[in-house]
Amino acid sequence: MAVVAERRLALLGGGFSTDNDGLLDDWVLDQVRAPRPRVCFVPTASGDAPAYVEQFLAAYQSRSCEPSVLRLFRRELDDDALRTFLLSQDVVYVGGGNTANLLAVWRAHGVDRVLREAFDRGTLLCGISAGANCWAEGSHTDSFGPLTHLPDGLGLLSGSVCPHYDSEAGRRASYQAAVATRVLPGGWAVEDGVGALFTDGQLTDSVTRMPQACLYRVMPDGGSSVKEQALEQALPCRLLVEAHQPTPPA
């Protein structure tokens, strides 16, 4: 009998580009059973910014993995080679930047279709900011300047995503308003420092590198209130600790 691969993706509120402790990067690699997982960084949302690529390589070349980068603004692989390359990865890590531009470029190059195939085959898909937004049906974004809703995404995760929920002015209120008025479906709000793992569409792990950071479930109020509102539920997150530190008592 053929084994059906688990379909997994992770939303990140931090990592190599924002944090010095590497806890979320280690957590991502811990999700992969391979002794030296192949990790591909996709910096499309930043326009393949060289400094961003250098940050990734500096962080992951020192880890027990095989890092690589997929650049699309100076593309080097034809369609067959691109598909083969992406399907060979254990982890695809998507960087932050402009969510709308990211999706448009992926669709122009067929990357969206290959990532769906990789997802179905068991590749762990993850990312920060725009790299978290892209996996859902819709997202909360500043891709067009002011904060707004983007009812567009790959739809690999049901609902919507809001990154930077605690760290950018106006994010919380604007996302809740979008969910309350149903211009975005209910979804997941990620504070900085948090990681959330979904397996076959279900939340299976939530972690944080900072004790105060949370993952939130935000849904429209189904009650009879005249004023449209959103309901916000804080979800428990497991605290990540550095390897040399003792684990806090339960």
Sequence and secondary structure as in RCSB ss.txt:
>XXXX:A:sequence
MAVVAERRLALLGGGFSTDNDGLLDDWVLDQVRAPRPRVCFVPTASGDAPAYVEQFLAAYQSRSCEPSVLRLFRR
ELDDDALRTFLLSQDVVYVGGGNTANLLAVWRAHGVDRVLREAFDRGTLLCGISAGANCWAEGSHTDSFGPLTHL
PDGLGLLSGSVCPHYDSEAGRRASYQAAVATRVLPGGWAVEDGVGALFTDGQLTDSVTRMPQACLYRVMPDGGSS
VKEQALEQALPCRLLVEAHQPTPPA
>XXXX:A:secstr
       EEEEES STTT SS HHHHHHHHT  SSS EEEEE GGGTS HHHHHHHHHHHTTSSSEEEE  STT 
   HHHHHHHHHT SEEEE  S HHHHHHHHHHHTHHHHHHHHHHHT EEEEETHHHHTTEEEEEE TTSS EEE
  S  SEEEEEE STTTSTTHHHHHHHHHHTTSS SEEEE TTEEEEEETTEEEEEEESSTT  EEEEEE  S  
SS  EEEEEE  EE   TTS     
